[in-house]
């Protein structure tokens, strides 16, 4: 599955909140993650790490081309 496909699927499942302060945002975030099962939290972590690694590799791949300019 490509990054674009994963992004589209994630956007469909995305839960959002509009907080009026940092404290309110932190409380919402804590409540959200505590409402998730351990498996859901681990799955989210793995997905984030996978995406970060894909971005890192893409940047490294693009770097030599940028340095030639």
N, C-alpha and C positions, 0 to 999 in steps of 0.2 A: 504494500500500500504506500502510495507516495505521500509526501508531506502535505501536499494540497488536499488530497483526499482525507487524510487524518484531520486537517484543519477544518474542513467542511463538516465532518462528523462531530468534531469537538464543539464547533459553534452551535450545532443543533442541541447538544446536551448542556450547553453552558448555562450556569446559574449566576445571575448578577445581582448587585445591590448598589444603591446610591447612598453613601454615608455622608453625614454632615460634618464629621470630624474624624481624625485619625483613630481616636479611641473607639468611636462607633464602628469604624471599619474593622479594627482589630477584633472587636467582640463578634461581629458578624462572621469574620473569617474563622475564628475559633469555633463558633457554633456550627458553621458549615462543616469543617473538617471533623469535628467530634460526632457529627451526624452520619459520617461515612463509615463504612465497615473497614477493618484493617486491610482487607483485600483491595478495596477501592482506593484507599490511601496509597498503598504500595503500587498499585497499577498506575495511579497518577504520577508518582515519583518516577517510575520506570519510563513512562511516556515522555515526561519532561527531559529526563536524562538522554533519551534517544534523540529527541528533537535538538537538544543542545549539541550533541555529538554530530548530528547531521549538519548543523550550521557551522560548527568548527571546521569540519572537513571541507565544506563548500568554500569557506574563507581561505583555508590553506591552499585549496586548488586554484582559487582566483588570484592569490597573492603573486605567483610568478608572472602572470600575465600583466598585472598592474606594475610590477617592478620594471618590466621591459619598456613601458611607455616613457 
